Each structure stands twice: as structure tokens, then as C-alpha cells.
Amino acid sequence: MTPVTLRVRSLIVREEHLLLCRLASRPVAFLPGGRVEAEETLEAAMRRELIEETGCDPGRMSYLGAVEHLWTEGQRRIHDLSHFFHASCESLRPTVTPRCNDEGVEMLWVAVKAVHDQPIKPNVVKGFIEKWLSGDPTVWWASEREF
């Protein structure tokens, strides 16, 4: 049985740019965030992760929804449940890319108009981002299985 990992991810849009993360070893992108620690609320985990990864105070945050994602890395099966937030992160600017403290993770700003060209995982998240950017306030929910 594959254990479920609880994660938080953040949608950060500043000056018509979206902040994404990439692992140097993989050609896919994902939203900033990480694991929820024991006895930590989702909001507290999101604040902690953004401070750790970007050095900025997330400021106002709003809940966007959740996505369940099952996939494999080599022989290992992974099962994540990610909760998504929008964070204002007003001190961030797309002219300066934050340096992530997580080993092997690089951050990059992508123009909002180029989001559809990005290899964002899970796949359903890209559609949710595009809907949110167009003004659709619908709460996110999806389950995506890649095995």
C-alpha cells in the first residue's frame, strides 16, 4: 500500500508572471510548496514553505482547492494529496527569481500568457490555473492517476 503524502502548493502571480519550480533532474514544473508536517495546519504549512522557499511573507492567502495525484518515479509509486492556495507575496517581483533552499529545486517566472506551454504537474493543475487566471472562482478538485 502506497502511503499518502499531504502537501501544500501556492499559486503566486505577480506582474503578469507565475512563479514555478523545477527539479534539475526532471523536465516538469510544479507550484511552490511542500509537505505538511505533523500537527501543522495547511495554512501554517503553506506559510512556512513559502518563507523557506522564497524568503517572502506570503501575505494574504486564499484557499483554491485540492488535487490527488498518483504516479511513479522509477519503481516507486507516489500518492500525494495537495491543497492549493493563492498567496499575494507582495515583496516578490518577476525581475528577481527567488533562490530555493531545497536542494535540486530551481524557481522560474513564466509569463501568464505562456502558462499553457508549461509542463506543469499534475496535468489537471494547468487547466485550473488557466481558469483561475481568467476569473473563474470555482474550487479546484480532481484526482489524476498516471499508472
TIRO-2110 file (N, C-alpha, C; in Angstrom, 1 decimal):
// TIRO-2110
0.8, -1.2, 0.0, N, 1, A
0.0, 0.0, 0.0, CA, 1, A
0.9, 1.2, 0.0, C, 1, A
0.6, 2.2, -0.9, N, 2, A
1.4, 3.4, -1.0, CA, 2, A
0.8, 4.4, 0.0, C, 2, A
1.7, 5.0, 0.9, N, 3, A
1.2, 6.0, 1.8, CA, 3, A
0.9, 7.3, 1.1, C, 3, A
-0.1, 8.0, 1.6, N, 4, A
-0.5, 9.3, 1.0, CA, 4, A
0.3, 10.4, 1.7, C, 4, A
0.9, 11.3, 0.9, N, 5, A
1.7, 12.4, 1.4, CA, 5, A
0.8, 13.7, 1.2, C, 5, A
0.7, 14.4, 2.3, N, 6, A
-0.1, 15.6, 2.3, CA, 6, A
0.8, 16.8, 2.0, C, 6, A
0.4, 17.5, 1.0, N, 7, A
1.3, 18.7, 0.5, CA, 7, A
0.4, 19.9, 0.4, C, 7, A
1.1, 21.1, 0.4, N, 8, A
0.5, 22.3, 0.1, CA, 8, A
1.3, 23.0, -1.1, C, 8, A
0.6, 23.7, -2.0, N, 9, A
1.2, 24.3, -3.1, CA, 9, A
0.6, 25.7, -3.2, C, 9, A
1.3, 26.7, -3.8, N, 10, A
0.9, 28.0, -3.9, CA, 10, A
0.9, 28.6, -5.3, C, 10, A
-0.1, 29.3, -5.6, N, 11, A
-0.2, 30.0, -6.9, CA, 11, A
0.2, 31.4, -6.6, C, 11, A
1.3, 31.9, -7.2, N, 12, A
1.8, 33.2, -6.9, CA, 12, A
1.9, 33.9, -8.3, C, 12, A
1.1, 34.9, -8.5, N, 13, A
1.1, 35.7, -9.7, CA, 13, A
1.5, 37.1, -9.4, C, 13, A
2.5, 37.6, -10.0, N, 14, A
3.0, 39.0, -9.8, CA, 14, A
3.3, 39.6, -11.2, C, 14, A
2.7, 40.7, -11.4, N, 15, A
3.0, 41.5, -12.7, CA, 15, A
2.9, 40.6, -13.9, C, 15, A
1.8, 39.9, -14.0, N, 16, A
1.5, 39.0, -15.2, CA, 16, A
2.5, 37.9, -15.4, C, 16, A
3.1, 37.4, -14.3, N, 17, A
4.0, 36.3, -14.3, CA, 17, A
3.6, 35.3, -13.1, C, 17, A
3.8, 34.0, -13.4, N, 18, A
3.5, 33.0, -12.5, CA, 18, A
4.9, 32.3, -12.0, C, 18, A
5.0, 32.1, -10.7, N, 19, A
6.2, 31.5, -10.1, CA, 19, A
6.0, 30.0, -10.2, C, 19, A
7.0, 29.3, -10.8, N, 20, A
7.0, 27.9, -10.8, CA, 20, A
8.3, 27.3, -10.3, C, 20, A
8.3, 26.0, -10.0, N, 21, A
9.5, 25.3, -9.5, CA, 21, A
9.8, 24.2, -10.5, C, 21, A
11.1, 23.8, -10.6, N, 22, A
11.5, 22.7, -11.4, CA, 22, A
12.6, 21.9, -10.7, C, 22, A
12.6, 20.6, -10.8, N, 23, A
13.8, 19.8, -10.3, CA, 23, A
14.8, 19.8, -11.5, C, 23, A
16.0, 20.0, -11.2, N, 24, A
17.0, 20.0, -12.2, CA, 24, A
17.0, 18.7, -12.9, C, 24, A
16.6, 17.6, -12.3, N, 25, A
16.7, 16.2, -12.9, CA, 25, A
15.4, 15.9, -13.7, C, 25, A
14.4, 16.7, -13.7, N, 26, A
13.1, 16.4, -14.4, CA, 26, A
12.6, 17.6, -15.2, C, 26, A
12.1, 17.3, -16.4, N, 27, A
11.6, 18.4, -17.2, CA, 27, A
10.2, 18.9, -16.9, C, 27, A
9.7, 18.7, -15.7, N, 28, A
8.3, 19.1, -15.4, CA, 28, A
8.4, 20.3, -14.4, C, 28, A
7.3, 21.1, -14.3, N, 29, A
7.2, 22.2, -13.4, CA, 29, A
6.1, 21.9, -12.4, C, 29, A
6.2, 22.6, -11.3, N, 30, A
5.1, 22.5, -10.2, CA, 30, A
5.1, 23.8, -9.5, C, 30, A
4.0, 24.0, -8.8, N, 31, A
3.9, 25.2, -8.0, CA, 31, A
4.7, 25.1, -6.7, C, 31, A
5.2, 26.2, -6.2, N, 32, A
6.0, 26.2, -4.9, CA, 32, A
5.2, 25.6, -3.8, C, 32, A
5.8, 24.9, -2.9, N, 33, A
5.2, 24.3, -1.7, CA, 33, A
5.9, 23.1, -1.2, C, 33, A
5.3, 22.3, -0.4, N, 34, A
5.9, 21.1, 0.1, CA, 34, A
5.0, 20.3, 1.0, C, 34, A
5.7, 19.5, 1.8, N, 35, A
5.0, 18.6, 2.7, CA, 35, A
4.4, 19.3, 3.9, C, 35, A
3.3, 18.8, 4.4, N, 36, A
2.7, 19.3, 5.7, CA, 36, A
3.3, 18.4, 6.8, C, 36, A
3.9, 19.1, 7.8, N, 37, A
4.5, 18.4, 8.9, CA, 37, A
3.4, 18.0, 9.9, C, 37, A
3.8, 17.0, 10.8, N, 38, A
2.9, 16.5, 11.8, CA, 38, A
2.4, 17.7, 12.7, C, 38, A
1.1, 17.6, 12.9, N, 39, A
0.3, 18.6, 13.7, CA, 39, A
0.4, 20.0, 13.2, C, 39, A
0.7, 20.2, 11.9, N, 40, A
0.7, 21.5, 11.3, CA, 40, A
-0.6, 21.7, 10.5, C, 40, A
-1.2, 22.9, 10.6, N, 41, A
-2.3, 23.1, 9.7, CA, 41, A
-1.9, 23.4, 8.3, C, 41, A
-2.8, 23.3, 7.4, N, 42, A
-2.5, 23.5, 6.0, CA, 42, A
-2.0, 25.0, 5.8, C, 42, A
-2.7, 25.9, 6.4, N, 43, A
-2.2, 27.3, 6.2, CA, 43, A
-0.9, 27.5, 6.8, C, 43, A
-0.6, 27.0, 8.0, N, 44, A
0.7, 27.2, 8.6, CA, 44, A
1.8, 26.5, 7.8, C, 44, A
1.5, 25.4, 7.2, N, 45, A
2.5, 24.7, 6.3, CA, 45, A
2.8, 25.5, 5.1, C, 45, A
1.7, 26.1, 4.5, N, 46, A
1.9, 27.0, 3.3, CA, 46, A
2.8, 28.2, 3.6, C, 46, A
2.5, 28.8, 4.7, N, 47, A
3.3, 30.0, 5.1, CA, 47, A
4.8, 29.6, 5.4, C, 47, A
5.0, 28.5, 6.1, N, 48, A
6.3, 28.0, 6.3, CA, 48, A
7.1, 27.7, 5.0, C, 48, A
6.4, 26.9, 4.2, N, 49, A
7.0, 26.5, 2.9, CA, 49, A
7.4, 27.8, 2.0, C, 49, A
6.5, 28.8, 2.0, N, 50, A
6.8, 29.9, 1.2, CA, 50, A
8.0, 30.7, 1.7, C, 50, A
8.0, 30.9, 3.0, N, 51, A
9.1, 31.6, 3.7, CA, 51, A
10.4, 30.8, 3.4, C, 51, A
10.4, 29.5, 3.6, N, 52, A
11.6, 28.7, 3.3, CA, 52, A
12.0, 28.7, 1.9, C, 52, A
11.1, 28.7, 0.9, N, 53, A
11.4, 28.6, -0.5, CA, 53, A
11.7, 29.9, -1.2, C, 53, A
11.0, 30.9, -0.7, N, 54, A
11.1, 32.2, -1.4, CA, 54, A
11.7, 33.3, -0.6, C, 54, A
11.7, 33.1, 0.8, N, 55, A
12.2, 34.2, 1.7, CA, 55, A
11.2, 35.3, 1.9, C, 55, A
10.0, 35.1, 1.3, N, 56, A
9.0, 36.2, 1.4, CA, 56, A
7.8, 35.8, 2.3, C, 56, A
7.2, 36.8, 3.0, N, 57, A
6.0, 36.5, 3.7, CA, 57, A
4.9, 36.4, 2.7, C, 57, A
4.1, 35.3, 2.8, N, 58, A
3.0, 35.1, 1.8, CA, 58, A
1.9, 36.1, 1.8, C, 58, A
1.8, 36.9, 2.9, N, 59, A
0.7, 37.9, 3.0, CA, 59, A
-0.7, 37.2, 3.0, C, 59, A
-1.6, 37.8, 2.3, N, 60, A
-3.0, 37.3, 2.2, CA, 60, A
-2.9, 36.0, 1.4, C, 60, A
-3.7, 35.0, 1.9, N, 61, A
-3.8, 33.7, 1.2, CA, 61, A
-5.2, 33.3, 1.1, C, 61, A
-5.6, 32.7, 0.0, N, 62, A
-7.0, 32.2, -0.1, CA, 62, A
-6.9, 30.7, -0.6, C, 62, A
-7.8, 29.9, -0.1, N, 63, A
-7.8, 28.5, -0.5, CA, 63, A
-8.4, 28.3, -1.9, C, 63, A
-7.7, 27.5, -2.7, N, 64, A
-8.2, 27.3, -4.1, CA, 64, A
-8.8, 25.9, -4.3, C, 64, A
-8.3, 24.9, -3.6, N, 65, A
-8.8, 23.5, -3.7, CA, 65, A
-7.8, 22.5, -3.5, C, 65, A
-8.1, 21.2, -4.0, N, 66, A
-7.2, 20.1, -3.8, CA, 66, A
-7.1, 19.2, -5.0, C, 66, A
-6.0, 18.6, -5.2, N, 67, A
-5.8, 17.6, -6.3, CA, 67, A
-5.0, 16.4, -5.7, C, 67, A
-5.6, 15.3, -6.0, N, 68, A
-5.0, 14.0, -5.6, CA, 68, A
-4.2, 13.5, -6.9, C, 68, A
-3.0, 13.1, -6.6, N, 69, A
-2.1, 12.7, -7.8, CA, 69, A
-1.4, 11.4, -7.4, C, 69, A
-1.5, 10.5, -8.3, N, 70, A
-0.8, 9.2, -8.2, CA, 70, A
0.1, 9.0, -9.4, C, 70, A
1.4, 8.7, -9.2, N, 71, A
2.3, 8.5, -10.3, CA, 71, A
3.5, 7.6, -9.8, C, 71, A
4.4, 7.3, -10.8, N, 72, A
5.5, 6.5, -10.4, CA, 72, A
6.8, 7.3, -10.7, C, 72, A
7.8, 7.1, -9.9, N, 73, A
9.2, 7.5, -10.2, CA, 73, A
10.1, 6.3, -10.1, C, 73, A
10.5, 5.9, -11.3, N, 74, A
11.2, 4.6, -11.4, CA, 74, A
10.3, 3.5, -10.9, C, 74, A
10.7, 2.7, -9.9, N, 75, A
9.9, 1.6, -9.4, CA, 75, A
9.0, 2.0, -8.3, C, 75, A
9.1, 3.3, -7.8, N, 76, A
8.4, 3.8, -6.6, CA, 76, A
7.1, 4.4, -7.0, C, 76, A
6.0, 4.0, -6.4, N, 77, A
4.7, 4.6, -6.6, CA, 77, A
4.5, 5.7, -5.6, C, 77, A
3.9, 6.8, -6.0, N, 78, A
3.7, 8.0, -5.2, CA, 78, A
2.3, 8.4, -5.2, C, 78, A
1.8, 8.8, -4.0, N, 79, A
0.4, 9.2, -3.9, CA, 79, A
0.3, 10.4, -3.0, C, 79, A
0.0, 11.6, -3.7, N, 80, A
0.0, 12.9, -3.0, CA, 80, A
-1.4, 13.4, -3.0, C, 80, A
-1.7, 14.1, -1.9, N, 81, A
-2.9, 15.0, -1.9, CA, 81, A
-2.4, 16.4, -1.6, C, 81, A
-2.5, 17.2, -2.6, N, 82, A
-2.0, 18.6, -2.5, CA, 82, A
-3.2, 19.6, -2.4, C, 82, A
-3.1, 20.5, -1.4, N, 83, A
-4.0, 21.6, -1.2, CA, 83, A
-3.4, 22.8, -1.8, C, 83, A
-4.2, 23.6, -2.5, N, 84, A
-3.6, 24.8, -3.3, CA, 84, A
-4.2, 26.0, -2.7, C, 84, A
-3.3, 27.0, -2.6, N, 85, A
-3.6, 28.4, -2.1, CA, 85, A
-3.1, 29.4, -3.1, C, 85, A
-3.8, 30.5, -3.1, N, 86, A
-3.3, 31.7, -3.8, CA, 86, A
-2.6, 32.6, -2.7, C, 86, A
-1.4, 33.0, -2.9, N, 87, A
-0.7, 33.9, -1.9, CA, 87, A
-0.3, 35.1, -2.7, C, 87, A
-0.4, 36.3, -2.0, N, 88, A
-0.1, 37.6, -2.6, CA, 88, A
1.4, 37.8, -2.7, C, 88, A
2.2, 37.4, -1.7, N, 89, A
3.7, 37.5, -1.8, CA, 89, A
4.1, 38.9, -2.4, C, 89, A
3.6, 39.9, -1.8, N, 90, A
3.8, 41.3, -2.4, CA, 90, A
5.2, 41.7, -2.6, C, 90, A
6.1, 41.1, -1.8, N, 91, A
7.5, 41.6, -1.9, CA, 91, A
8.3, 40.9, -3.1, C, 91, A
7.6, 39.9, -3.7, N, 92, A
8.3, 39.2, -4.9, CA, 92, A
8.0, 40.0, -6.2, C, 92, A
9.0, 40.0, -7.0, N, 93, A
8.9, 40.6, -8.4, CA, 93, A
9.5, 39.7, -9.4, C, 93, A
8.9, 39.6, -10.6, N, 94, A
9.4, 38.7, -11.6, CA, 94, A
10.8, 39.1, -12.2, C, 94, A
11.3, 40.3, -11.8, N, 95, A
12.6, 40.7, -12.2, CA, 95, A
13.7, 40.1, -11.4, C, 95, A
13.3, 39.5, -10.2, N, 96, A
14.2, 38.8, -9.3, CA, 96, A
13.7, 37.4, -9.0, C, 96, A
14.4, 36.4, -9.4, N, 97, A
14.0, 35.0, -9.2, CA, 97, A
14.4, 34.5, -7.8, C, 97, A
13.5, 34.1, -6.9, N, 98, A
13.9, 33.6, -5.6, CA, 98, A
14.8, 32.4, -5.8, C, 98, A
15.7, 32.2, -4.8, N, 99, A
16.6, 31.1, -4.8, CA, 99, A
16.0, 30.1, -3.8, C, 99, A
15.6, 28.9, -4.2, N, 100, A
15.0, 27.9, -3.3, CA, 100, A
16.1, 27.2, -2.5, C, 100, A
15.8, 27.1, -1.2, N, 101, A
16.8, 26.4, -0.3, CA, 101, A
16.7, 24.9, -0.5, C, 101, A
15.7, 24.3, -1.2, N, 102, A
15.6, 22.9, -1.3, CA, 102, A
16.6, 22.5, -2.4, C, 102, A
17.4, 21.5, -2.1, N, 103, A
18.4, 21.0, -3.0, CA, 103, A
17.8, 20.5, -4.3, C, 103, A
18.4, 21.0, -5.4, N, 104, A
18.0, 20.5, -6.7, CA, 104, A
16.7, 21.2, -7.3, C, 104, A
16.2, 22.1, -6.5, N, 105, A
14.9, 22.8, -7.0, CA, 105, A
15.3, 24.2, -7.4, C, 105, A
14.9, 24.5, -8.6, N, 106, A
15.1, 25.9, -9.1, CA, 106, A
13.8, 26.5, -9.4, C, 106, A
13.7, 27.8, -9.2, N, 107, A
12.4, 28.6, -9.4, CA, 107, A
12.6, 29.4, -10.7, C, 107, A
11.4, 29.6, -11.3, N, 108, A
11.4, 30.5, -12.5, CA, 108, A
10.1, 31.2, -12.6, C, 108, A
10.2, 32.4, -13.2, N, 109, A
8.9, 33.1, -13.5, CA, 109, A
8.6, 32.8, -15.0, C, 109, A
7.3, 32.6, -15.2, N, 110, A
6.8, 32.4, -16.5, CA, 110, A
5.7, 33.4, -16.8, C, 110, A
5.7, 33.9, -18.0, N, 111, A
4.6, 34.9, -18.3, CA, 111, A
3.3, 34.2, -18.3, C, 111, A
2.3, 34.8, -17.7, N, 112, A
0.9, 34.2, -17.6, CA, 112, A
0.4, 33.8, -19.0, C, 112, A
0.7, 34.5, -20.0, N, 113, A
0.2, 34.1, -21.4, CA, 113, A
0.9, 32.9, -21.9, C, 113, A
2.0, 32.4, -21.2, N, 114, A
2.7, 31.2, -21.7, CA, 114, A
2.5, 30.0, -20.8, C, 114, A
1.5, 30.1, -19.8, N, 115, A
1.3, 29.0, -18.9, CA, 115, A
0.9, 27.8, -19.7, C, 115, A
0.1, 27.9, -20.7, N, 116, A
-0.4, 26.7, -21.4, CA, 116, A
0.7, 25.9, -22.1, C, 116, A
1.9, 26.5, -22.2, N, 117, A
3.0, 25.8, -22.8, CA, 117, A
3.9, 25.1, -21.8, C, 117, A
3.6, 25.3, -20.5, N, 118, A
4.5, 24.7, -19.5, CA, 118, A
4.1, 23.3, -19.1, C, 118, A
5.1, 22.5, -18.9, N, 119, A
4.8, 21.1, -18.5, CA, 119, A
4.5, 20.9, -17.0, C, 119, A
3.4, 21.5, -16.6, N, 120, A
3.1, 21.6, -15.1, CA, 120, A
2.4, 20.2, -14.7, C, 120, A
2.9, 19.7, -13.6, N, 121, A
2.3, 18.5, -13.0, CA, 121, A
1.6, 18.8, -11.7, C, 121, A
0.6, 18.1, -11.3, N, 122, A
-0.2, 17.2, -12.1, CA, 122, A
-0.8, 18.0, -13.3, C, 122, A
-1.1, 17.2, -14.3, N, 123, A
-1.6, 17.8, -15.6, CA, 123, A
-2.8, 18.7, -15.4, C, 123, A
-3.7, 18.3, -14.5, N, 124, A
-5.0, 19.0, -14.3, CA, 124, A
-4.8, 20.4, -13.7, C, 124, A
-3.7, 20.6, -13.1, N, 125, A
-3.4, 21.8, -12.4, CA, 125, A
-3.3, 23.0, -13.4, C, 125, A
-2.7, 22.7, -14.5, N, 126, A
-2.5, 23.8, -15.6, CA, 126, A
-3.9, 24.3, -16.0, C, 126, A
-4.9, 23.4, -16.2, N, 127, A
-6.2, 23.9, -16.5, CA, 127, A
-6.9, 24.7, -15.4, C, 127, A
-6.6, 24.3, -14.2, N, 128, A
-7.2, 25.1, -13.0, CA, 128, A
-6.5, 26.4, -13.0, C, 128, A
-5.2, 26.5, -13.2, N, 129, A
-4.5, 27.8, -13.2, CA, 129, A
-5.1, 28.7, -14.3, C, 129, A
-5.3, 28.2, -15.5, N, 130, A
-5.8, 29.0, -16.6, CA, 130, A
-7.2, 29.5, -16.3, C, 130, A
-8.0, 28.6, -15.7, N, 131, A
-9.4, 29.1, -15.3, CA, 131, A
-9.3, 30.2, -14.2, C, 131, A
-8.5, 30.0, -13.2, N, 132, A
-8.4, 31.0, -12.2, CA, 132, A
-7.9, 32.3, -12.7, C, 132, A
-6.9, 32.2, -13.6, N, 133, A
-6.4, 33.5, -14.2, CA, 133, A
-7.4, 34.2, -15.1, C, 133, A
-8.4, 33.4, -15.6, N, 134, A
-9.5, 34.1, -16.4, CA, 134, A
-10.6, 34.6, -15.5, C, 134, A
-10.5, 34.4, -14.2, N, 135, A
-11.5, 34.9, -13.3, CA, 135, A
-12.5, 33.9, -12.7, C, 135, A
-12.3, 32.6, -13.0, N, 136, A
-13.2, 31.6, -12.6, CA, 136, A
-12.9, 31.2, -11.1, C, 136, A
-13.8, 31.4, -10.2, N, 137, A
-13.5, 31.2, -8.7, CA, 137, A
-13.9, 29.8, -8.3, C, 137, A
-14.2, 28.9, -9.2, N, 138, A
-14.6, 27.5, -8.8, CA, 138, A
-13.5, 26.8, -8.0, C, 138, A
-13.9, 26.2, -6.9, N, 139, A
-13.0, 25.4, -6.1, CA, 139, A
-12.4, 24.3, -6.9, C, 139, A
-11.1, 24.1, -6.8, N, 140, A
-10.4, 23.0, -7.5, CA, 140, A
-10.7, 21.7, -6.8, C, 140, A
-10.9, 20.7, -7.6, N, 141, A
-10.9, 19.3, -7.1, CA, 141, A
-10.7, 18.4, -8.3, C, 141, A
-9.7, 17.5, -8.2, N, 142, A
-9.5, 16.5, -9.3, CA, 142, A
-8.7, 15.4, -8.7, C, 142, A
-8.7, 14.2, -9.3, N, 143, A
-7.9, 13.1, -9.0, CA, 143, A
-7.2, 12.6, -10.3, C, 143, A
-5.9, 12.6, -10.3, N, 144, A
-5.2, 12.2, -11.5, CA, 144, A
-4.3, 11.0, -11.2, C, 144, A
-4.5, 10.0, -12.0, N, 145, A
-3.6, 8.8, -11.9, CA, 145, A
-2.8, 8.6, -13.1, C, 145, A
-1.5, 8.4, -13.0, N, 146, A
-0.6, 8.2, -14.1, CA, 146, A
-0.1, 6.8, -14.2, C, 146, A
-0.7, 5.8, -13.4, N, 147, A
-0.3, 4.4, -13.6, CA, 147, A
-1.5, 3.6, -13.6, C, 147, A
END
